[in-house]
Amino acid sequence: MFIEIETFEEFTQLKEKEPALLGYFSTEACNVCKVLKPKVAELIKAEFPKIKMAYVKSDVLPEVAAQHQVFAAPTILIFLDGREYIRKSRNIGISELHREIERPYSMMFEE
């Protein structure tokens, strides 16, 4: 499931260490975020198990959000080999997210 990020350094280290990382940026006040988060977790767990998931509370860690130019909630960033590859913000569809992850994931992890 999601690793809750507590420091800027922790998120930076995860990006550098993990071949694939999903950053889920949210705030406590965001009701859409609370509904979307378990759906994203289920998608990743079922279809893309090699992607690590990190949860960033943008209101608690504004420096992490600002450093990644995240100004809306929810925002999903997917990093492959430490570089941002996919960015989704506000209106996020699970099937659309699945389609966008599928090709780079298969190129990276499946032979």
Secondary structure, DSSP 8 states (H G I E B T S, - for coil): -EEE--SHHHHHHHHHH-SEEEEEEE-TT-HHHHHHHHHHHHHHHHH-TT-EEEEEETTT-HHHHHHTT--SSSEEEEEETTEEEEEEESS--HHHHHHHHHHHHHHHH--
